[in-house]
Amino acid sequence: MRRHRQKPSWLVTGFLVISFFGLAVSMVLTTWRQSRTLELLQDRDQVERDVASSLSERDDLRRKIQHLEGRSRISQVAEESLGMHKPEASEMVILSGTILP
């Protein structure tokens, strides 16, 4: 009858230790990767909020510029600040288109 040869106990113990170590390392790496992914997603969300805010501010500034450049606004400022007014028909002078040498 053949005798079954037993594996050395240190070999089984070593295999278990290495397996446990490998499992622990993979769990730590998975946790680190997921934490890093969450951080990156939060950063991306913040950037998207900043971009949306900047776009809104840009649109507000464009509207303000259009208002300030408008004819009615310029007329109002000219009247209030510079004392100018729209000319009456009697105040208008028509110049000829000829150029003097």
Sequence and secondary structure as in RCSB ss.txt:
>XXXX:A:sequence
MRRHRQKPSWLVTGFLVISFFGLAVSMVLTTWRQSRTLELLQDRDQVERDVASSLSERDDLRRKIQHLEGRSRIS
QVAEESLGMHKPEASEMVILSGTILP
>XXXX:A:secstr
        HHHHHHHHHHHHHHHHHHHHHHHHHHHHHHHHHHHHHHHHHHHHHHHHHHHHHHHHHHHHHSHHHHH
HHHHHHH      GGG     S    
